[in-house]
Every structure is written in C-alpha cells, then in structure tokens.
C-alpha cells in the first residue's frame, strides 16, 4: 500500500502544483536519481518510462547470475517504486511510441537514463563470421534478456577467445568455466544452463591490447576467476617484464590488483596436477583479422603491440609489424558498449554519449535544452561499476533539484501522454503488472530449484501482467 501522497498535494496546491519529472529508463541510474529527487524535492511526482515491460535494466540483465549480492539494490528501488508519488510505465519506447518533444511538453523535467544497449565493433576483416559474438548479447542470453533469447552460441569447440579485459570479459569467462552445480543455484536462464552444461570449451584466451598495468577488470572479479575449481590461470611471464618494479609507485587499488596478478604468476608453476579448464590472459595484442573456415571463425591473427610513454599506467599503445595467430572456434567481443540515439533531437559527442554539462543536455548549437537531463552511461559513456553510476545519478539529481526549486508547474505529466499512447497497439505495464511478472518468475524458478526463472518472451510478460 502506497503512503497517502494526496495530503502532501493538498498542502501545496494553494501555492503551486507539484513538479512533474519523467525518467526515461528504469535502470540503476534512473532509480538512484529518483531516490534523491523524492527525498530532496518535496513534493514531486516522478514517472518512469521504460522500454521493456520490466524494471531494473542493467541490474536485472547485466549483473552476472552468480553475483546476487549486487542485485540487493533492487530492494531499495522497490521501496521507492511503492511510494505514491512514483509511477512505473513499462513497454513504452522513446522514439517509437512517444517523442522527446511529447515528454518535454508534459513534464517540467525529463531525465534520460536509458543506458548503452549496443556494443562497439572492431571493424576488422571477417568480423561478421559465425560464432563471433558480442559479450553484451551473451550476457543478455544467460541473463534472460528478450533481445537475446534466440542467440546462437556454438560451444562444441575446445578453445574460445575473449577480446577485451574488463569485468564483463571476466564475467563471460567465469560463467563458461564455473562448475555447473554452482550455476544451478542462480537465476541463469534454463536454456543457457543446459547449453553450458554440454559445453566443450576447455581453454579461454583473454586478449588485451595493453599491459597488466592497464587492465580494466577489478580485483574482485580476478580473485573469483583465480579461485574457480578445476581451472588453472596461465600467465605469460614475458608480459610482466618490469611490472614488479613499478608496483611500489602505483595507487592502492591498482597496486593490490597488480600484486594479485604477480602472485598468481609466481604460483602457477607450483600448482601440480592436471586441470579440466585453462584460462590464458594475454597482453600487448590487438586483433588484426579473423580467420574463417566454412563461414565460421577458426582463429584470430593478432598484432603485437608495444607501449611508449613515461606514465606507466597511461602509456600509448603502438602496433608493430609482428603478428601471432590463435586457433579458436568461438570469439567474444568485449570492447565496450555504446548508446543509441533514441530521438533525433539529441546530440551525441565523439565519446558516444549525449552531449551535456554536469548532466544538463546541450543541443547541437551548444545551448542547454532547458530542464532536459542525462545520467548514467548515456551521459558518461559506459564506464565504471554501479557505485559510479550511483554517484553520477545523485549529482545530476542535485542539479535537477536546484533547477526545480521554485518551479511553478502547469504540466500534466502522464495524463497528458495518454492521448498519444492510445494509438499504440501494445499495452502499458504498470508497477502492479511488474509485480505479477515478478511473482510468476519466482514461482517458475521454484520448479528448477532456483531464485527465479525469468520470462524471456515479451508477449508472455504482457499476458502475465494482464492476468
């Protein structure tokens, strides 16, 4: 039961109406911003507009299934969504069902937080060969994103390669090499669990264009990879020349991460016995072209790189004439995400995110739009972990609070969008509809002994929400 917001509304109606704020995208950036707004801008009415029928975005579809603790913020988000001044409207797509102009016409402020839903490409020869897969799609596949439910992944070969050395790359490696009994206890999709249980992949390369001092993954993810049962991590000693000497001058997080890699390197020769799986990080290499046999990837030709510059953590990567080849039947491309231009009114910079100043969106002439904001990866680029997104969202929300502090609102919010949306054939899903989907998934998960089994078909989501 939501608290009585109408009392607050009546208290303020004699002076002004309640500011109407629209948040496009119900992921972590949107929810964190809304949390700050709801606490610090009173009264305020906040409507979430979400493309999918379900909330939580990257938390639901990006966090690895064996990291349930990262998803605990959903409890905070749910508490917020149950406030009377907060509404969720799912299954509405910006740029298709409604326009940015529509939203600005009916809301005092519009905050865009729809993230980065496409992956960056390498732009090299044969990149369209079969079994070269974007890590983003693979993550969506095992996490139950409707977009990726029919992804074709051939795990019949022995050797795979991951291009990129960030946390997503390590997530992919860990999920592929984790004991199946551990994954069974998570909310990984049942079809992905079945496919991984039948996988023949025993060897995974992790390719990075720079060195150990520039890796993008964090110590938590590396430690988990090193502790995987029946999996041996094999480093190349030549990749670590001069690294031990540089450790003393590193900042603490980088220092601890580098020390862990050096410790693992020192220990690898003393670990006896044979292993079922082998994880092989390789540095100073960039993909030059993919090798193909009968339309499917059969290997990668790599360019050997060297680093130049005095600042050892930020050296420039220079390609050499030397080449190497890795034979493999599966490649994951994990080199970053990019945002889409959901509305023609938005300007994107060279960094691939909406042009803005401290979260205030800038038009193509360098002027502020006026109460149009951006937060999360759409505004910063796809960098950092969830805590960084939270900090950015809070800062943008502070700016919104400042701009709306003396707002004399005459906007009608979602009521004004109803006439536009009545011409859309697909139904709008409210928070109550999501709660029905949530209960259905939890009950379905019990049949498999899992926390939940996610619905991956949007039509099924809509059917359950309507019951």
MOUR-V140373 format. One record per residue. N is the residue number from 1. RES is the residue in three letters. PSI is psi as a letter, one per 20 degrees, with the letter a starting at -180 (999 if undefined). OMEGA is omega in whole degrees, -180 to 180 (* if undefined). Layout:
n->N res->RES psi->PSI omega->OMEGA
n->N res->RES psi->PSI omega->OMEGA
This chain:
n->1 res->UNK psi->p omega->180
n->2 res->UNK psi->q omega->178
n->3 res->UNK psi->r omega->-174
n->4 res->UNK psi->n omega->179
n->5 res->UNK psi->h omega->-176
n->6 res->UNK psi->h omega->178
n->7 res->UNK psi->g omega->179
n->8 res->UNK psi->g omega->180
n->9 res->UNK psi->g omega->-179
n->10 res->UNK psi->h omega->-179
n->11 res->UNK psi->h omega->-175
n->12 res->UNK psi->i omega->-171
n->13 res->UNK psi->h omega->-180
n->14 res->UNK psi->h omega->-178
n->15 res->UNK psi->g omega->-178
n->16 res->UNK psi->r omega->176
n->17 res->UNK psi->r omega->-174
n->18 res->UNK psi->p omega->176
n->19 res->UNK psi->p omega->-180
n->20 res->UNK psi->p omega->-180
n->21 res->UNK psi->p omega->177
n->22 res->UNK psi->p omega->176
n->23 res->UNK psi->o omega->-180
n->24 res->UNK psi->o omega->-178
n->25 res->UNK psi->o omega->-176
n->26 res->UNK psi->l omega->175
n->27 res->UNK psi->a omega->-176
n->28 res->UNK psi->g omega->-180
n->29 res->UNK psi->g omega->-180
n->30 res->UNK psi->g omega->-178
n->31 res->UNK psi->g omega->179
n->32 res->UNK psi->g omega->177
n->33 res->UNK psi->g omega->-180
n->34 res->UNK psi->h omega->177
n->35 res->UNK psi->g omega->-180
n->36 res->UNK psi->g omega->-180
n->37 res->UNK psi->g omega->-177
n->38 res->UNK psi->h omega->-179
n->39 res->UNK psi->h omega->-169
n->40 res->UNK psi->i omega->178
n->41 res->UNK psi->n omega->-175
n->42 res->UNK psi->p omega->-7
n->43 res->UNK psi->r omega->174
n->44 res->UNK psi->q omega->176
n->45 res->UNK psi->p omega->-174
n->46 res->UNK psi->p omega->177
n->47 res->UNK psi->p omega->172
n->48 res->UNK psi->p omega->172
n->49 res->UNK psi->o omega->-173
n->50 res->UNK psi->p omega->-179
n->51 res->UNK psi->g omega->-180
n->52 res->UNK psi->r omega->177
n->53 res->UNK psi->i omega->-175
n->54 res->UNK psi->q omega->-180
n->55 res->UNK psi->a omega->168
n->56 res->UNK psi->i omega->169
n->57 res->UNK psi->d omega->-175
n->58 res->UNK psi->h omega->178
n->59 res->UNK psi->g omega->-179
n->60 res->UNK psi->g omega->-170
n->61 res->UNK psi->i omega->-178
n->62 res->UNK psi->h omega->-179
n->63 res->UNK psi->p omega->-179
n->64 res->UNK psi->q omega->-177
n->65 res->UNK psi->h omega->178
n->66 res->UNK psi->j omega->175
n->67 res->UNK psi->l omega->-176
n->68 res->UNK psi->h omega->-178
n->69 res->UNK psi->h omega->179
n->70 res->UNK psi->h omega->-177
n->71 res->UNK psi->j omega->-178
n->72 res->UNK psi->h omega->179
n->73 res->UNK psi->i omega->176
n->74 res->UNK psi->h omega->178
n->75 res->UNK psi->g omega->176
n->76 res->UNK psi->g omega->-178
n->77 res->UNK psi->h omega->180
n->78 res->UNK psi->g omega->178
n->79 res->UNK psi->g omega->178
n->80 res->UNK psi->g omega->-175
n->81 res->UNK psi->h omega->180
n->82 res->UNK psi->i omega->173
n->83 res->UNK psi->q omega->-175
n->84 res->UNK psi->h omega->-178
n->85 res->UNK psi->j omega->-180
n->86 res->UNK psi->p omega->177
n->87 res->UNK psi->q omega->177
n->88 res->UNK psi->p omega->177
n->89 res->UNK psi->o omega->-178
n->90 res->UNK psi->r omega->180
n->91 res->UNK psi->k omega->177
n->92 res->UNK psi->p omega->-176
n->93 res->UNK psi->p omega->174
n->94 res->UNK psi->p omega->-179
n->95 res->UNK psi->i omega->178
n->96 res->UNK psi->g omega->-179
n->97 res->UNK psi->h omega->179
n->98 res->UNK psi->q omega->179
n->99 res->UNK psi->r omega->176
n->100 res->UNK psi->h omega->177
n->101 res->UNK psi->h omega->177
n->102 res->UNK psi->g omega->-177
n->103 res->UNK psi->g omega->-178
n->104 res->UNK psi->h omega->179
n->105 res->UNK psi->h omega->-172
n->106 res->UNK psi->i omega->180
n->107 res->UNK psi->q omega->177
n->108 res->UNK psi->h omega->178
n->109 res->UNK psi->q omega->177
n->110 res->UNK psi->p omega->179
n->111 res->UNK psi->o omega->-180
n->112 res->UNK psi->p omega->-179
n->113 res->UNK psi->k omega->-172
n->114 res->UNK psi->j omega->166
n->115 res->UNK psi->b omega->-178
n->116 res->UNK psi->o omega->-170
n->117 res->UNK psi->j omega->173
n->118 res->UNK psi->q omega->-179
n->119 res->UNK psi->q omega->175
n->120 res->UNK psi->q omega->179
n->121 res->UNK psi->r omega->-178
n->122 res->UNK psi->h omega->-178
n->123 res->UNK psi->k omega->-180
n->124 res->UNK psi->r omega->-174
n->125 res->UNK psi->p omega->175
n->126 res->UNK psi->k omega->-179
n->127 res->UNK psi->i omega->180
n->128 res->UNK psi->j omega->180
n->129 res->UNK psi->q omega->179
n->130 res->UNK psi->q omega->177
n->131 res->UNK psi->j omega->163
n->132 res->UNK psi->o omega->-165
n->133 res->UNK psi->p omega->173
n->134 res->UNK psi->p omega->179
n->135 res->UNK psi->h omega->178
n->136 res->UNK psi->g omega->180
n->137 res->UNK psi->h omega->178
n->138 res->UNK psi->g omega->177
n->139 res->UNK psi->g omega->177
n->140 res->UNK psi->h omega->180
n->141 res->UNK psi->g omega->-178
n->142 res->UNK psi->i omega->177
n->143 res->UNK psi->i omega->173
n->144 res->UNK psi->k omega->176
n->145 res->UNK psi->p omega->-179
n->146 res->UNK psi->h omega->-180
n->147 res->UNK psi->h omega->-170
n->148 res->UNK psi->j omega->-174
n->149 res->UNK psi->h omega->-178
n->150 res->UNK psi->j omega->179
n->151 res->UNK psi->p omega->178
n->152 res->UNK psi->o omega->180
n->153 res->UNK psi->o omega->180
n->154 res->UNK psi->o omega->-179
n->155 res->UNK psi->k omega->-175
n->156 res->UNK psi->i omega->180
n->157 res->UNK psi->r omega->-178
n->158 res->UNK psi->h omega->-170
n->159 res->UNK psi->p omega->175
n->160 res->UNK psi->r omega->-180
n->161 res->UNK psi->p omega->175
n->162 res->UNK psi->p omega->179
n->163 res->UNK psi->o omega->-175
n->164 res->UNK psi->q omega->-176
n->165 res->UNK psi->l omega->175
n->166 res->UNK psi->a omega->-179
n->167 res->UNK psi->h omega->178
n->168 res->UNK psi->h omega->178
n->169 res->UNK psi->g omega->179
n->170 res->UNK psi->h omega->174
n->171 res->UNK psi->g omega->-180
n->172 res->UNK psi->g omega->-180
n->173 res->UNK psi->g omega->-176
n->174 res->UNK psi->g omega->-180
n->175 res->UNK psi->g omega->-180
n->176 res->UNK psi->h omega->-173
n->177 res->UNK psi->j omega->178
n->178 res->UNK psi->q omega->173
n->179 res->UNK psi->p omega->-175
n->180 res->UNK psi->h omega->180
n->181 res->UNK psi->h omega->176
n->182 res->UNK psi->g omega->-179
n->183 res->UNK psi->h omega->-179
n->184 res->UNK psi->h omega->-176
n->185 res->UNK psi->i omega->-176
n->186 res->UNK psi->a omega->178
n->187 res->UNK psi->k omega->174
n->188 res->UNK psi->q omega->-179
n->189 res->UNK psi->q omega->-177
n->190 res->UNK psi->h omega->-179
n->191 res->UNK psi->h omega->176
n->192 res->UNK psi->g omega->178
n->193 res->UNK psi->g omega->179
n->194 res->UNK psi->g omega->-179
n->195 res->UNK psi->g omega->-179
n->196 res->UNK psi->h omega->178
n->197 res->UNK psi->h omega->180
n->198 res->UNK psi->j omega->-176
n->199 res->UNK psi->q omega->174
n->200 res->UNK psi->j omega->-179
n->201 res->UNK psi->o omega->-180
n->202 res->UNK psi->i omega->-175
n->203 res->UNK psi->p omega->-179
n->204 res->UNK psi->p omega->173
n->205 res->UNK psi->q omega->176
n->206 res->UNK psi->o omega->-170
n->207 res->UNK psi->p omega->176
n->208 res->UNK psi->p omega->-176
n->209 res->UNK psi->i omega->177
n->210 res->UNK psi->b omega->-171
n->211 res->UNK psi->a omega->-180
n->212 res->UNK psi->h omega->-178
n->213 res->UNK psi->i omega->-178
n->214 res->UNK psi->j omega->-178
n->215 res->UNK psi->q omega->-177
n->216 res->UNK psi->i omega->179
n->217 res->UNK psi->r omega->-178
n->218 res->UNK psi->r omega->-172
n->219 res->UNK psi->h omega->-180
n->220 res->UNK psi->g omega->-178
n->221 res->UNK psi->h omega->178
n->222 res->UNK psi->g omega->-180
n->223 res->UNK psi->g omega->178
n->224 res->UNK psi->g omega->180
n->225 res->UNK psi->g omega->-178
n->226 res->UNK psi->h omega->-178
n->227 res->UNK psi->j omega->-179
n->228 res->UNK psi->p omega->178
n->229 res->UNK psi->q omega->173
n->230 res->UNK psi->k omega->178
n->231 res->UNK psi->p omega->-180
n->232 res->UNK psi->p omega->174
n->233 res->UNK psi->p omega->-178
n->234 res->UNK psi->o omega->178
n->235 res->UNK psi->q omega->174
n->236 res->UNK psi->p omega->-174
n->237 res->UNK psi->h omega->-178
n->238 res->UNK psi->h omega->179
n->239 res->UNK psi->i omega->-173
n->240 res->UNK psi->j omega->178
n->241 res->UNK psi->p omega->179
n->242 res->UNK psi->i omega->-177
n->243 res->UNK psi->g omega->-179
n->244 res->UNK psi->h omega->-180
n->245 res->UNK psi->h omega->-176
n->246 res->UNK psi->i omega->-172
n->247 res->UNK psi->g omega->-173
n->248 res->UNK psi->h omega->-176
n->249 res->UNK psi->j omega->-177
n->250 res->UNK psi->q omega->171
n->251 res->UNK psi->q omega->-168
n->252 res->UNK psi->g omega->-180
n->253 res->UNK psi->g omega->179
n->254 res->UNK psi->h omega->180
n->255 res->UNK psi->g omega->-179
n->256 res->UNK psi->g omega->179
n->257 res->UNK psi->g omega->-179
n->258 res->UNK psi->h omega->178
n->259 res->UNK psi->h omega->178
n->260 res->UNK psi->g omega->177
n->261 res->UNK psi->g omega->180
n->262 res->UNK psi->h omega->178
n->263 res->UNK psi->g omega->178
n->264 res->UNK psi->h omega->177
n->265 res->UNK psi->g omega->-180
n->266 res->UNK psi->h omega->-174
n->267 res->UNK psi->i omega->-169
n->268 res->UNK psi->h omega->-179
n->269 res->UNK psi->i omega->-178
n->270 res->UNK psi->j omega->180
n->271 res->UNK psi->o omega->-174
n->272 res->UNK psi->r omega->173
n->273 res->UNK psi->r omega->178
n->274 res->UNK psi->q omega->-177
n->275 res->UNK psi->q omega->178
n->276 res->UNK psi->h omega->-176
n->277 res->UNK psi->q omega->179
n->278 res->UNK psi->p omega->-180
n->279 res->UNK psi->p omega->-170
n->280 res->UNK psi->n omega->174
n->281 res->UNK psi->p omega->179
n->282 res->UNK psi->p omega->-178
n->283 res->UNK psi->r omega->176
n->284 res->UNK psi->k omega->-179
n->285 res->UNK psi->p omega->175
n->286 res->UNK psi->q omega->178
n->287 res->UNK psi->p omega->179
n->288 res->UNK psi->g omega->174
n->289 res->UNK psi->q omega->177
n->290 res->UNK psi->q omega->176
n->291 res->UNK psi->q omega->-171
n->292 res->UNK psi->q omega->173
n->293 res->UNK psi->p omega->-178
n->294 res->UNK psi->l omega->176
n->295 res->UNK psi->i omega->-178
n->296 res->UNK psi->q omega->-180
n->297 res->UNK psi->p omega->179
n->298 res->UNK psi->i omega->179
n->299 res->UNK psi->r omega->178
n->300 res->UNK psi->p omega->170
n->301 res->UNK psi->p omega->-175
n->302 res->UNK psi->q omega->172
n->303 res->UNK psi->p omega->178
n->304 res->UNK psi->p omega->-176
n->305 res->UNK psi->r omega->170
n->306 res->UNK psi->q omega->180
n->307 res->UNK psi->q omega->179
n->308 res->UNK psi->q omega->179
n->309 res->UNK psi->q omega->-177
n->310 res->UNK psi->h omega->179
n->311 res->UNK psi->o omega->-169
n->312 res->UNK psi->h omega->179
n->313 res->UNK psi->i omega->-176
n->314 res->UNK psi->l omega->179
n->315 res->UNK psi->q omega->177
n->316 res->UNK psi->q omega->-180
n->317 res->UNK psi->p omega->-178
n->318 res->UNK psi->p omega->179
n->319 res->UNK psi->q omega->175
n->320 res->UNK psi->a omega->178
n->321 res->UNK psi->i omega->-175
n->322 res->UNK psi->q omega->-179
n->323 res->UNK psi->q omega->173
n->324 res->UNK psi->r omega->179
n->325 res->UNK psi->p omega->173
n->326 res->UNK psi->p omega->175
n->327 res->UNK psi->p omega->180
n->328 res->UNK psi->q omega->-179
n->329 res->UNK psi->j omega->-177
n->330 res->UNK psi->p omega->179
n->331 res->UNK psi->p omega->171
n->332 res->UNK psi->p omega->177
n->333 res->UNK psi->o omega->-176
n->334 res->UNK psi->m omega->-174
n->335 res->UNK psi->j omega->175
n->336 res->UNK psi->r omega->-180
n->337 res->UNK psi->r omega->173
n->338 res->UNK psi->q omega->-179
n->339 res->UNK psi->q omega->176
n->340 res->UNK psi->q omega->178
n->341 res->UNK psi->n omega->-174
n->342 res->UNK psi->i omega->-180
n->343 res->UNK psi->p omega->-177
n->344 res->UNK psi->i omega->179
n->345 res->UNK psi->i omega->-177
n->346 res->UNK psi->q omega->175
n->347 res->UNK psi->p omega->179
n->348 res->UNK psi->p omega->178
n->349 res->UNK psi->a omega->-179
n->350 res->UNK psi->h omega->179
n->351 res->UNK psi->i omega->177
n->352 res->UNK psi->j omega->177
n->353 res->UNK psi->r omega->-178
n->354 res->UNK psi->p omega->180
n->355 res->UNK psi->p omega->-177
n->356 res->UNK psi->r omega->173
n->357 res->UNK psi->o omega->-178
n->358 res->UNK psi->k omega->178
n->359 res->UNK psi->i omega->177
n->360 res->UNK psi->p omega->-173
n->361 res->UNK psi->p omega->-179
n->362 res->UNK psi->p omega->179
n->363 res->UNK psi->a omega->-175
n->364 res->UNK psi->i omega->176
n->365 res->UNK psi->j omega->177
n->366 res->UNK psi->j omega->-179
n->367 res->UNK psi->q omega->175
n->368 res->UNK psi->p omega->178
n->369 res->UNK psi->h omega->-173
n->370 res->UNK psi->o omega->178
n->371 res->UNK psi->k omega->170
n->372 res->UNK psi->p omega->-171
n->373 res->UNK psi->r omega->178
n->374 res->UNK psi->q omega->179
n->375 res->UNK psi->r omega->-179
n->376 res->UNK psi->b omega->-174
n->377 res->UNK psi->h omega->178
n->378 res->UNK psi->h omega->-178
n->379 res->UNK psi->h omega->-176
n->380 res->UNK psi->i omega->-167
n->381 res->UNK psi->q omega->-175
n->382 res->UNK psi->m omega->-178
n->383 res->UNK psi->q omega->174
n->384 res->UNK psi->r omega->178
n->385 res->UNK psi->a omega->-172
n->386 res->UNK psi->h omega->-180
n->387 res->UNK psi->h omega->176
n->388 res->UNK psi->h omega->176
n->389 res->UNK psi->g omega->179
n->390 res->UNK psi->g omega->180
n->391 res->UNK psi->g omega->178
n->392 res->UNK psi->g omega->-179
n->393 res->UNK psi->g omega->178
n->394 res->UNK psi->g omega->-178
n->395 res->UNK psi->g omega->178
n->396 res->UNK psi->h omega->179
n->397 res->UNK psi->h omega->176
n->398 res->UNK psi->g omega->179
n->399 res->UNK psi->h omega->178
n->400 res->UNK psi->g omega->178
n->401 res->UNK psi->g omega->179
n->402 res->UNK psi->g omega->-176
n->403 res->UNK psi->h omega->-177
n->404 res->UNK psi->j omega->-173
n->405 res->UNK psi->g omega->-180
n->406 res->UNK psi->k omega->-176
n->407 res->UNK psi->p omega->172
n->408 res->UNK psi->n omega->-170
n->409 res->UNK psi->p omega->171
n->410 res->UNK psi->j omega->-177
n->411 res->UNK psi->q omega->-178
n->412 res->UNK psi->j omega->174
n->413 res->UNK psi->c omega->-174
n->414 res->UNK psi->h omega->177
n->415 res->UNK psi->h omega->-179
n->416 res->UNK psi->i omega->179
n->417 res->UNK psi->i omega->-173
n->418 res->UNK psi->h omega->179
n->419 res->UNK psi->h omega->177
n->420 res->UNK psi->g omega->-174
n->421 res->UNK psi->i omega->-180
n->422 res->UNK psi->i omega->177
n->423 res->UNK psi->i omega->178
n->424 res->UNK psi->p omega->-174
n->425 res->UNK psi->h omega->-175
n->426 res->UNK psi->q omega->-177
n->427 res->UNK psi->q omega->174
n->428 res->UNK psi->p omega->-179
n->429 res->UNK psi->p omega->179
n->430 res->UNK psi->r omega->178
n->431 res->UNK psi->h omega->178
n->432 res->UNK psi->h omega->176
n->433 res->UNK psi->g omega->177
n->434 res->UNK psi->h omega->-179
n->435 res->UNK psi->h omega->176
n->436 res->UNK psi->g omega->178
n->437 res->UNK psi->g omega->-180
n->438 res->UNK psi->g omega->180
n->439 res->UNK psi->h omega->-180
n->440 res->UNK psi->g omega->-179
n->441 res->UNK psi->h omega->179
n->442 res->UNK psi->g omega->178
n->443 res->UNK psi->h omega->178
n->444 res->UNK psi->h omega->179
n->445 res->UNK psi->h omega->-179
n->446 res->UNK psi->h omega->180
n->447 res->UNK psi->h omega->-180
n->448 res->UNK psi->j omega->-178
n->449 res->UNK psi->k omega->-176
n->450 res->UNK psi->r omega->178
n->451 res->UNK psi->h omega->176
n->452 res->UNK psi->q omega->169
n->453 res->UNK psi->o omega->-173
n->454 res->UNK psi->q omega->170
n->455 res->UNK psi->p omega->-179
n->456 res->UNK psi->i omega->-179
n->457 res->UNK psi->p omega->-177
n->458 res->UNK psi->h omega->180
n->459 res->UNK psi->h omega->177
n->460 res->UNK psi->h omega->176
n->461 res->UNK psi->g omega->-179
n->462 res->UNK psi->h omega->178
n->463 res->UNK psi->g omega->-180
n->464 res->UNK psi->g omega->-179
n->465 res->UNK psi->h omega->-177
n->466 res->UNK psi->i omega->-176
n->467 res->UNK psi->999 omega->*
